[in-house]
């Protein structure tokens, strides 16, 4: 039933929910929650399904759910969450030794950092404070922080602590 919704889009969520209510299987429950999120195009539900599958060791299903979450976040206009979900999907898919399914194909377009954003992000990732970056580049602190916020959105991160990891996967 779950494979039907994954591969053909046929809505089997109601039947999966019935099965989950009479079974004592965490995997069937996770599949039912995933199917419901797919049916509703619920980005947050798909992200939660990815976590459920990952916790159960179903890495390919986790990658598919994270990819679906990226698409749903993108449709909703949440570029930061979409990028973060796609980075997660890519990392999970990489652990699947080259497995390829229709649900993993997400023709996402990455928005590249501008030259100035990259320059500021590299300095911030080294631990430099916004004021010091501003002084070095002859900018205002506000301009530095604006560039950082734009870069965070493009990289799918929310803090300086996440920058080094994001830059490692973005290069």
N, CA and C atoms as an extended XYZ file, in Angstrom:
513
Properties=species:S:1:pos:R:3:atomname:S:1:resname:S:1:resid:I:1 pbc="F F F"
N         0.823       -1.197        0.000 N   UNK     1
C         0.000        0.000        0.000 CA  UNK     1
C         0.874        1.271        0.000 C   UNK     1
N         1.917        1.221        0.796 N   UNK     2
C         2.795        2.385        0.877 CA  UNK     2
C         3.538        2.585       -0.441 C   UNK     2
N         3.962        1.493       -1.059 N   UNK     3
C         4.664        1.610       -2.340 CA  UNK     3
C         3.774        2.230       -3.412 C   UNK     3
N         2.494        1.998       -3.336 N   UNK     4
C         1.580        2.590       -4.324 CA  UNK     4
C         1.587        4.120       -4.241 C   UNK     4
N         1.518        4.641       -3.056 N   UNK     5
C         1.509        6.109       -2.938 CA  UNK     5
C         2.886        6.676       -3.258 C   UNK     5
N         3.944        5.923       -2.923 N   UNK     6
C         5.304        6.382       -3.210 CA  UNK     6
C         5.596        6.423       -4.699 C   UNK     6
N         5.150        5.413       -5.433 N   UNK     7
C         5.555        5.296       -6.829 CA  UNK     7
C         4.526        5.798       -7.837 C   UNK     7
N         3.250        5.669       -7.492 N   UNK     8
C         2.232        6.058       -8.470 CA  UNK     8
C         1.419        7.274       -8.039 C   UNK     8
N         1.520        7.630       -6.768 N   UNK     9
C         0.728        8.741       -6.269 CA  UNK     9
C        -0.694        8.348       -5.909 C   UNK     9
N        -1.026        7.062       -6.081 N   UNK    10
C        -2.373        6.599       -5.748 CA  UNK    10
C        -2.596        6.729       -4.240 C   UNK    10
N        -3.677        7.352       -3.853 N   UNK    11
C        -3.945        7.628       -2.442 CA  UNK    11
C        -4.385        6.368       -1.708 C   UNK    11
N        -3.481        5.856       -0.916 N   UNK    12
C        -3.767        4.676       -0.087 CA  UNK    12
C        -3.685        5.035        1.391 C   UNK    12
N        -3.706        6.315        1.684 N   UNK    13
C        -3.493        6.759        3.067 CA  UNK    13
C        -4.571        6.267        4.023 C   UNK    13
N        -5.823        6.213        3.579 N   UNK    14
C        -6.901        5.758        4.479 CA  UNK    14
C        -6.697        4.294        4.860 C   UNK    14
N        -6.366        3.470        3.880 N   UNK    15
C        -6.152        2.044        4.162 CA  UNK    15
C        -4.923        1.846        5.046 C   UNK    15
N        -3.876        2.593        4.793 N   UNK    16
C        -2.685        2.493        5.634 CA  UNK    16
C        -2.997        2.919        7.073 C   UNK    16
N        -3.824        3.936        7.225 N   UNK    17
C        -4.212        4.367        8.567 CA  UNK    17
C        -5.001        3.270        9.276 C   UNK    17
N        -5.889        2.585        8.545 N   UNK    18
C        -6.632        1.452        9.121 CA  UNK    18
C        -5.678        0.364        9.590 C   UNK    18
N        -4.717        0.022        8.745 N   UNK    19
C        -3.742       -1.013        9.094 CA  UNK    19
C        -2.919       -0.598       10.307 C   UNK    19
N        -2.516        0.647       10.355 N   UNK    20
C        -1.727        1.133       11.491 CA  UNK    20
C        -2.513        1.053       12.790 C   UNK    20
N        -3.830        1.239       12.705 N   UNK    21
C        -4.638        1.215       13.931 CA  UNK    21
C        -4.811       -0.200       14.485 C   UNK    21
N        -4.631       -1.217       13.644 N   UNK    22
C        -4.788       -2.596       14.133 CA  UNK    22
C        -3.460       -3.340       14.271 C   UNK    22
N        -2.375       -2.730       13.808 N   UNK    23
C        -1.052       -3.348       13.919 CA  UNK    23
C        -0.259       -2.672       15.024 C   UNK    23
N         0.714       -3.392       15.493 N   UNK    24
C         1.573       -2.847       16.528 CA  UNK    24
C         2.974       -2.600       15.972 C   UNK    24
N         3.035       -2.164       14.719 N   UNK    25
C         4.312       -1.991       14.037 CA  UNK    25
C         4.658       -0.513       13.876 C   UNK    25
N         5.806       -0.094       14.416 N   UNK    26
C         6.217        1.293       14.240 CA  UNK    26
C         6.431        1.641       12.756 C   UNK    26
N         6.869        0.669       11.955 N   UNK    27
C         7.100        0.939       10.540 CA  UNK    27
C         5.783        1.189        9.802 C   UNK    27
N         4.762        0.407       10.106 N   UNK    28
C         3.464        0.617        9.454 CA  UNK    28
C         2.875        1.958        9.888 C   UNK    28
N         3.038        2.291       11.159 N   UNK    29
C         2.554        3.599       11.634 CA  UNK    29
C         3.281        4.737       10.929 C   UNK    29
N         4.599        4.591       10.764 N   UNK    30
C         5.378        5.623       10.079 CA  UNK    30
C         4.947        5.729        8.617 C   UNK    30
N         4.700        4.596        7.982 N   UNK    31
C         4.250        4.617        6.587 CA  UNK    31
C         2.882        5.289        6.462 C   UNK    31
N         2.001        5.042        7.426 N   UNK    32
C         0.671        5.669        7.397 CA  UNK    32
C         0.786        7.186        7.568 C   UNK    32
N         1.639        7.620        8.492 N   UNK    33
C         1.834        9.066        8.687 CA  UNK    33
C         2.440        9.706        7.436 C   UNK    33
N         3.382        8.994        6.820 N   UNK    34
C         3.998        9.502        5.595 CA  UNK    34
C         2.958        9.632        4.480 C   UNK    34
N         2.140        8.606        4.304 N   UNK    35
C         1.112        8.635        3.255 CA  UNK    35
C         0.140        9.795        3.473 C   UNK    35
N        -0.231       10.020        4.726 N   UNK    36
C        -1.140       11.139        5.024 CA  UNK    36
C        -0.478       12.474        4.693 C   UNK    36
N         0.807       12.593        4.983 N   UNK    37
C         1.527       13.832        4.686 CA  UNK    37
C         1.669       14.028        3.173 C   UNK    37
N         1.904       12.933        2.445 N   UNK    38
C         1.991       13.020        0.978 CA  UNK    38
C         0.657       13.491        0.420 C   UNK    38
N        -0.428       12.870        0.899 N   UNK    39
C        -1.761       13.237        0.419 CA  UNK    39
C        -2.060       14.708        0.676 C   UNK    39
N        -1.694       15.198        1.858 N   UNK    40
C        -1.984       16.582        2.248 CA  UNK    40
C        -0.928       17.576        1.739 C   UNK    40
N         0.145       17.053        1.154 N   UNK    41
C         1.271       17.898        0.737 CA  UNK    41
C         1.759       18.755        1.902 C   UNK    41
N         1.858       18.100        3.051 N   UNK    42
C         2.222       18.741        4.307 CA  UNK    42
C         3.743       18.685        4.498 C   UNK    42
N         4.398       19.806        4.294 N   UNK    43
C         5.859       19.864        4.373 CA  UNK    43
C         6.366       19.429        5.744 C   UNK    43
N         5.754       19.943        6.795 N   UNK    44
C         6.198       19.597        8.145 CA  UNK    44
C         5.946       18.114        8.425 C   UNK    44
N         4.827       17.592        7.965 N   UNK    45
C         4.527       16.168        8.134 CA  UNK    45
C         5.516       15.289        7.390 C   UNK    45
N         5.925       15.716        6.210 N   UNK    46
C         6.921       14.963        5.444 CA  UNK    46
C         8.283       15.000        6.135 C   UNK    46
N         8.634       16.144        6.693 N   UNK    47
C         9.898       16.241        7.440 CA  UNK    47
C         9.862       15.333        8.668 C   UNK    47
N         8.718       15.279        9.342 N   UNK    48
C         8.569       14.387       10.496 CA  UNK    48
C         8.643       12.925       10.072 C   UNK    48
N         8.048       12.617        8.916 N   UNK    49
C         8.107       11.247        8.398 CA  UNK    49
C         9.556       10.861        8.111 C   UNK    49
N        10.339       11.790        7.593 N   UNK    50
C        11.755       11.515        7.340 CA  UNK    50
C        12.457       11.155        8.645 C   UNK    50
N        12.155       11.887        9.707 N   UNK    51
C        12.747       11.581       11.017 CA  UNK    51
C        12.296       10.217       11.522 C   UNK    51
N        11.008        9.920       11.364 N   UNK    52
C        10.480        8.610       11.783 CA  UNK    52
C        11.202        7.484       11.064 C   UNK    52
N        11.299        7.590        9.738 N   UNK    53
C        11.952        6.540        8.951 CA  UNK    53
C        13.430        6.413        9.312 C   UNK    53
N        14.082        7.531        9.496 N   UNK    54
C        15.501        7.496        9.844 CA  UNK    54
C        15.706        6.800       11.186 C   UNK    54
N        14.855        7.097       12.154 N   UNK    55
C        14.957        6.458       13.471 CA  UNK    55
C        14.742        4.947       13.385 C   UNK    55
N        13.948        4.518       12.406 N   UNK    56
C        13.681        3.086       12.226 CA  UNK    56
C        14.737        2.404       11.344 C   UNK    56
N        15.679        3.175       10.820 N   UNK    57
C        16.714        2.618        9.963 CA  UNK    57
C        16.289        2.476        8.509 C   UNK    57
N        15.151        3.027        8.153 N   UNK    58
C        14.657        2.984        6.774 CA  UNK    58
C        15.171        4.230        6.050 C   UNK    58
N        16.451        4.216        5.736 N   UNK    59
C        17.133        5.411        5.240 CA  UNK    59
C        16.617        5.852        3.869 C   UNK    59
N        16.341        4.907        2.978 N   UNK    60
C        15.825        5.285        1.659 CA  UNK    60
C        14.462        5.966        1.786 C   UNK    60
N        13.597        5.421        2.628 N   UNK    61
C        12.295        6.053        2.850 CA  UNK    61
C        12.471        7.432        3.494 C   UNK    61
N        13.445        7.553        4.382 N   UNK    62
C        13.733        8.845        5.009 CA  UNK    62
C        14.185        9.855        3.961 C   UNK    62
N        15.039        9.416        3.034 N   UNK    63
C        15.512       10.305        1.971 CA  UNK    63
C        14.354       10.755        1.090 C   UNK    63
N        13.468        9.820        0.751 N   UNK    64
C        12.311       10.175       -0.081 CA  UNK    64
C        11.406       11.176        0.626 C   UNK    64
N        11.158       10.948        1.917 N   UNK    65
C        10.291       11.853        2.672 CA  UNK    65
C        10.927       13.233        2.792 C   UNK    65
N        12.233       13.287        3.023 N   UNK    66
C        12.925       14.575        3.117 CA  UNK    66
C        12.886       15.304        1.773 C   UNK    66
N        13.028       14.561        0.680 N   UNK    67
C        12.938       15.166       -0.649 CA  UNK    67
C        11.536       15.732       -0.893 C   UNK    67
N        10.520       14.986       -0.475 N   UNK    68
C         9.146       15.471       -0.585 CA  UNK    68
C         8.926       16.713        0.261 C   UNK    68
N         9.540       16.736        1.442 N   UNK    69
C         9.432       17.917        2.306 CA  UNK    69
C        10.073       19.124        1.629 C   UNK    69
N        11.214       18.912        0.983 N   UNK    70
C        11.889       20.018        0.285 CA  UNK    70
C        10.985       20.596       -0.797 C   UNK    70
N        10.353       19.724       -1.546 N   UNK    71
C         9.448       20.181       -2.605 CA  UNK    71
C         8.258       20.942       -2.019 C   UNK    71
N         7.696       20.412       -0.933 N   UNK    72
C         6.532       21.054       -0.311 CA  UNK    72
C         6.900       22.404        0.307 C   UNK    72
N         8.055       22.468        0.961 N   UNK    73
C         8.499       23.752        1.516 CA  UNK    73
C         8.728       24.761        0.398 C   UNK    73
N         9.299       24.299       -0.697 N   UNK    74
C         9.541       25.177       -1.834 CA  UNK    74
C         8.226       25.716       -2.400 C   UNK    74
N         7.234       24.834       -2.544 N   UNK    75
C         5.916       25.266       -3.035 CA  UNK    75
C         5.302       26.302       -2.115 C   UNK    75
N         5.563       26.171       -0.811 N   UNK    76
C         5.004       27.099        0.169 CA  UNK    76
C         5.809       28.401        0.252 C   UNK    76
N         6.927       28.465       -0.475 N   UNK    77
C         7.724       29.685       -0.477 CA  UNK    77
C         8.729       29.785        0.654 C   UNK    77
N         8.954       28.694        1.384 N   UNK    78
C         9.903       28.698        2.494 CA  UNK    78
C        11.241       28.161        1.978 C   UNK    78
N        12.009       29.049        1.371 N   UNK    79
C        13.253       28.644        0.710 CA  UNK    79
C        14.276       28.079        1.691 C   UNK    79
N        14.369       28.661        2.885 N   UNK    80
C        15.343       28.173        3.874 CA  UNK    80
C        15.021       26.737        4.266 C   UNK    80
N        13.767       26.462        4.600 N   UNK    81
C        13.380       25.111        4.989 CA  UNK    81
C        13.523       24.141        3.818 C   UNK    81
N        13.223       24.617        2.609 N   UNK    82
C        13.353       23.762        1.421 CA  UNK    82
C        14.804       23.357        1.207 C   UNK    82
N        15.702       24.307        1.335 N   UNK    83
C        17.122       24.014        1.151 CA  UNK    83
C        17.626       23.066        2.227 C   UNK    83
N        17.228       23.300        3.471 N   UNK    84
C        17.650       22.419        4.560 CA  UNK    84
C        17.112       21.008        4.350 C   UNK    84
N        15.861       20.882        3.946 N   UNK    85
C        15.281       19.554        3.711 CA  UNK    85
C        15.966       18.862        2.539 C   UNK    85
N        16.306       19.609        1.498 N   UNK    86
C        16.985       19.003        0.355 CA  UNK    86
C        18.389       18.561        0.720 C   UNK    86
N        19.086       19.343        1.536 N   UNK    87
C        20.418       18.934        2.003 CA  UNK    87
C        20.309       17.651        2.805 C   UNK    87
N        19.276       17.547        3.622 N   UNK    88
C        19.064       16.335        4.410 CA  UNK    88
C        18.756       15.153        3.490 C   UNK    88
N        17.893       15.371        2.501 N   UNK    89
C        17.556       14.307        1.553 CA  UNK    89
C        18.798       13.826        0.814 C   UNK    89
N        19.627       14.756        0.384 N   UNK    90
C        20.844       14.399       -0.336 CA  UNK    90
C        21.787       13.582        0.541 C   UNK    90
N        21.921       13.979        1.802 N   UNK    91
C        22.795       13.244        2.723 CA  UNK    91
C        22.261       11.833        2.975 C   UNK    91
N        20.958       11.720        3.163 N   UNK    92
C        20.360       10.402        3.380 CA  UNK    92
C        20.484        9.531        2.127 C   UNK    92
N        20.239       10.121        0.968 N   UNK    93
C        20.336        9.366       -0.285 CA  UNK    93
C        21.765        8.890       -0.518 C   UNK    93
N        22.736        9.694       -0.144 N   UNK    94
C        24.139        9.304       -0.306 CA  UNK    94
C        24.466        8.056        0.502 C   UNK    94
N        23.744        7.857        1.600 N   UNK    95
C        23.962        6.673        2.436 CA  UNK    95
C        23.302        5.431        1.851 C   UNK    95
N        22.587        5.586        0.750 N   UNK    96
C        21.853        4.472        0.135 CA  UNK    96
C        22.585        3.853       -1.049 C   UNK    96
N        23.863        4.106       -1.152 N   UNK    97
C        24.716        3.476       -2.156 CA  UNK    97
C        24.182        3.586       -3.583 C   UNK    97
N        23.783        4.780       -3.968 N   UNK    98
C        23.376        5.015       -5.345 CA  UNK    98
C        21.945        4.643       -5.688 C   UNK    98
N        21.139        4.308       -4.702 N   UNK    99
C        19.731        3.992       -4.978 CA  UNK    99
C        19.054        5.210       -5.583 C   UNK    99
N        18.198        4.961       -6.563 N   UNK   100
C        17.479        6.059       -7.216 CA  UNK   100
C        16.023        5.657       -7.367 C   UNK   100
N        15.138        6.483       -6.857 N   UNK   101
C        13.702        6.246       -6.975 CA  UNK   101
C        13.061        7.519       -7.505 C   UNK   101
N        11.861        7.419       -8.052 N   UNK   102
C        11.198        8.637       -8.549 CA  UNK   102
C        11.049        9.706       -7.467 C   UNK   102
N        10.838        9.294       -6.237 N   UNK   103
C        10.637       10.262       -5.155 CA  UNK   103
C        11.916       11.013       -4.804 C   UNK   103
N        13.063       10.459       -5.173 N   UNK   104
C        14.322       11.149       -4.898 CA  UNK   104
C        14.674       12.153       -5.975 C   UNK   104
N        14.038       12.052       -7.117 N   UNK   105
C        14.319       13.001       -8.193 CA  UNK   105
C        13.582       14.291       -7.906 C   UNK   105
N        14.330       15.283       -7.522 N   UNK   106
C        13.771       16.592       -7.222 CA  UNK   106
C        14.620       17.615       -7.959 C   UNK   106
N        14.140       18.088       -9.092 N   UNK   107
C        14.952       19.019       -9.875 CA  UNK   107
C        15.017       20.385       -9.214 C   UNK   107
N        15.580       20.409       -8.006 N   UNK   108
C        15.690       21.674       -7.285 CA  UNK   108
C        16.809       22.514       -7.894 C   UNK   108
N        16.627       23.768       -7.807 N   UNK   109
C        17.667       24.664       -8.277 CA  UNK   109
C        18.241       25.381       -7.067 C   UNK   109
N        19.522       25.238       -6.908 N   UNK   110
C        20.192       25.881       -5.808 CA  UNK   110
C        20.470       27.323       -6.187 C   UNK   110
N        20.187       28.211       -5.293 N   UNK   111
C        20.467       29.620       -5.530 CA  UNK   111
C        21.885       29.878       -5.035 C   UNK   111
N        22.793       30.253       -5.934 N   UNK   112
C        24.179       30.441       -5.513 CA  UNK   112
C        24.351       31.708       -4.683 C   UNK   112
N        25.378       31.676       -3.850 N   UNK   113
C        25.725       32.866       -3.083 CA  UNK   113
C        26.368       33.879       -4.020 C   UNK   113
N        26.092       35.148       -3.767 N   UNK   114
C        26.787       36.196       -4.523 CA  UNK   114
C        28.232       36.227       -4.024 C   UNK   114
N        29.070       36.916       -4.759 N   UNK   115
C        30.470       37.034       -4.351 CA  UNK   115
C        30.613       37.660       -2.972 C   UNK   115
N        29.850       38.709       -2.717 N   UNK   116
C        29.930       39.397       -1.422 CA  UNK   116
C        29.392       38.495       -0.304 C   UNK   116
N        28.288       37.792       -0.578 N   UNK   117
C        27.744       36.870        0.434 CA  UNK   117
C        28.772       35.797        0.780 C   UNK   117
N        29.400       35.218       -0.238 N   UNK   118
C        30.395       34.178       -0.004 CA  UNK   118
C        31.551       34.734        0.826 C   UNK   118
N        32.017       35.933        0.493 N   UNK   119
C        33.112       36.566        1.221 CA  UNK   119
C        32.749       36.745        2.696 C   UNK   119
N        31.563       37.245        2.953 N   UNK   120
C        31.121       37.487        4.331 CA  UNK   120
C        30.910       36.176        5.070 C   UNK   120
N        30.304       35.211        4.409 N   UNK   121
C        30.046       33.915        5.040 CA  UNK   121
C        31.358       33.215        5.409 C   UNK   121
N        32.347       33.300        4.535 N   UNK   122
C        33.636       32.657        4.833 CA  UNK   122
C        34.268       33.274        6.081 C   UNK   122
N        34.185       34.578        6.200 N   UNK   123
C        34.736       35.242        7.382 CA  UNK   123
C        33.930       34.880        8.633 C   UNK   123
N        32.620       34.841        8.495 N   UNK   124
C        31.771       34.487        9.634 CA  UNK   124
C        32.020       33.040       10.067 C   UNK   124
N        32.216       32.153        9.100 N   UNK   125
C        32.463       30.741        9.417 CA  UNK   125
C        33.792       30.562       10.149 C   UNK   125
N        34.723       31.488        9.935 N   UNK   126
C        36.008       31.452       10.646 CA  UNK   126
C        35.878       31.993       12.066 C   UNK   126
N        34.691       32.501       12.414 N   UNK   127
C        34.458       32.987       13.765 CA  UNK   127
C        34.545       34.501       13.917 C   UNK   127
N        34.669       35.196       12.819 N   UNK   128
C        34.780       36.650       12.883 CA  UNK   128
C        33.413       37.272       13.184 C   UNK   128
N        33.385       38.243       14.060 N   UNK   129
C        32.153       38.949       14.428 CA  UNK   129
C        31.723       39.882       13.305 C   UNK   129
N        30.435       40.186       13.255 N   UNK   130
C        29.896       41.070       12.217 CA  UNK   130
C        30.597       42.418       12.192 C   UNK   130
N        30.878       42.972       13.355 N   UNK   131
C        31.552       44.270       13.421 CA  UNK   131
C        32.936       44.191       12.800 C   UNK   131
N        33.662       43.115       13.079 N   UNK   132
C        35.001       42.955       12.517 CA  UNK   132
C        34.952       42.744       11.001 C   UNK   132
N        33.957       41.998       10.544 N   UNK   133
C        33.774       41.805        9.097 CA  UNK   133
C        33.466       43.149        8.441 C   UNK   133
N        32.574       43.908        9.073 N   UNK   134
C        32.200       45.224        8.544 CA  UNK   134
C        33.422       46.138        8.445 C   UNK   134
N        34.243       46.143        9.483 N   UNK   135
C        35.451       46.975        9.468 CA  UNK   135
C        36.411       46.539        8.371 C   UNK   135
N        36.590       45.238        8.218 N   UNK   136
C        37.524       44.721        7.218 CA  UNK   136
C        37.066       45.030        5.788 C   UNK   136
N        35.751       44.937        5.543 N   UNK   137
C        35.229       45.102        4.187 CA  UNK   137
C        34.668       46.504        3.918 C   UNK   137
N        34.802       47.396        4.890 N   UNK   138
C        34.315       48.775        4.758 CA  UNK   138
C        32.811       48.805        4.482 C   UNK   138
N        32.077       48.064        5.301 N   UNK   139
C        30.615       47.996        5.214 CA  UNK   139
C        30.035       48.336        6.573 C   UNK   139
N        28.738       48.551        6.605 N   UNK   140
C        28.079       48.726        7.902 CA  UNK   140
C        27.776       47.341        8.480 C   UNK   140
N        27.638       47.290        9.781 N   UNK   141
C        27.292       46.028       10.436 CA  UNK   141
C        25.937       45.535        9.924 C   UNK   141
N        25.037       46.463        9.698 N   UNK   142
C        23.709       46.090        9.190 CA  UNK   142
C        23.810       45.426        7.814 C   UNK   142
N        24.655       45.956        6.945 N   UNK   143
C        24.841       45.362        5.620 CA  UNK   143
C        25.417       43.954        5.746 C   UNK   143
N        26.387       43.784        6.620 N   UNK   144
C        26.976       42.458        6.855 CA  UNK   144
C        25.889       41.496        7.323 C   UNK   144
N        25.092       41.912        8.291 N   UNK   145
C        24.042       41.035        8.817 CA  UNK   145
C        22.978       40.728        7.768 C   UNK   145
N        22.661       41.698        6.905 N   UNK   146
C        21.710       41.433        5.819 CA  UNK   146
C        22.259       40.386        4.852 C   UNK   146
N        23.528       40.523        4.491 N   UNK   147
C        24.148       39.526        3.608 CA  UNK   147
C        24.151       38.146        4.282 C   UNK   147
N        24.436       38.111        5.564 N   UNK   148
C        24.426       36.833        6.286 CA  UNK   148
C        23.033       36.199        6.268 C   UNK   148
N        22.007       37.005        6.495 N   UNK   149
C        20.645       36.459        6.491 CA  UNK   149
C        20.278       35.906        5.115 C   UNK   149
N        20.657       36.599        4.050 N   UNK   150
C        20.384       36.104        2.693 CA  UNK   150
C        21.128       34.792        2.455 C   UNK   150
N        22.359       34.725        2.923 N   UNK   151
C        23.154       33.507        2.752 CA  UNK   151
C        22.563       32.362        3.577 C   UNK   151
N        22.115       32.643        4.789 N   UNK   152
C        21.486       31.598        5.617 CA  UNK   152
C        20.297       30.991        4.873 C   UNK   152
N        19.493       31.848        4.265 N   UNK   153
C        18.324       31.371        3.528 CA  UNK   153
C        18.751       30.489        2.363 C   UNK   153
N        19.726       30.942        1.610 N   UNK   154
C        20.183       30.177        0.452 CA  UNK   154
C        20.819       28.844        0.855 C   UNK   154
N        21.490       28.829        2.002 N   UNK   155
C        22.175       27.616        2.451 CA  UNK   155
C        21.291       26.719        3.311 C   UNK   155
N        20.137       27.214        3.725 N   UNK   156
C        19.232       26.420        4.547 CA  UNK   156
C        19.692       26.274        5.986 C   UNK   156
N        20.386       27.275        6.486 N   UNK   157
C        20.854       27.246        7.873 CA  UNK   157
C        20.250       28.420        8.638 C   UNK   157
N        20.410       28.386        9.953 N   UNK   158
C        19.838       29.472       10.739 CA  UNK   158
C        20.833       30.106       11.699 C   UNK   158
N        22.084       29.676       11.660 N   UNK   159
C        23.062       30.263       12.576 CA  UNK   159
C        24.472       30.139       12.023 C   UNK   159
N        25.364       30.887       12.620 N   UNK   160
C        26.776       30.825       12.223 CA  UNK   160
C        27.353       29.439       12.494 C   UNK   160
N        26.866       28.787       13.530 N   UNK   161
C        27.385       27.464       13.872 CA  UNK   161
C        27.163       26.458       12.740 C   UNK   161
N        26.117       26.656       11.950 N   UNK   162
C        25.804       25.737       10.849 CA  UNK   162
C        26.530       26.081        9.550 C   UNK   162
N        27.169       27.238        9.506 N   UNK   163
C        27.778       27.702        8.255 CA  UNK   163
C        28.871       26.780        7.726 C   UNK   163
N        29.809       26.372        8.592 N   UNK   164
C        30.941       25.566        8.121 CA  UNK   164
C        30.455       24.279        7.467 C   UNK   164
N        29.502       23.612        8.089 N   UNK   165
C        28.967       22.379        7.519 CA  UNK   165
C        28.269       22.648        6.185 C   UNK   165
N        27.465       23.698        6.131 N   UNK   166
C        26.751       24.031        4.909 CA  UNK   166
C        27.721       24.401        3.784 C   UNK   166
N        28.771       25.117        4.119 N   UNK   167
C        29.750       25.493        3.102 CA  UNK   167
C        30.479       24.273        2.575 C   UNK   167
N        30.705       23.310        3.453 N   UNK   168
C        31.369       22.081        3.027 CA  UNK   168
C        30.540       21.332        1.999 C   UNK   168
N        29.214       21.328        2.132 N   UNK   169
C        28.366       20.616        1.182 CA  UNK   169
C        27.984       21.486       -0.004 C   UNK   169
N        28.181       22.792        0.090 N   UNK   170
C        27.794       23.691       -0.992 CA  UNK   170
C        28.932       23.906       -1.988 C   UNK   170
N        30.140       23.505       -1.623 N   UNK   171
C        31.276       23.722       -2.528 CA  UNK   171
C        31.551       22.530       -3.379 C   UNK   171
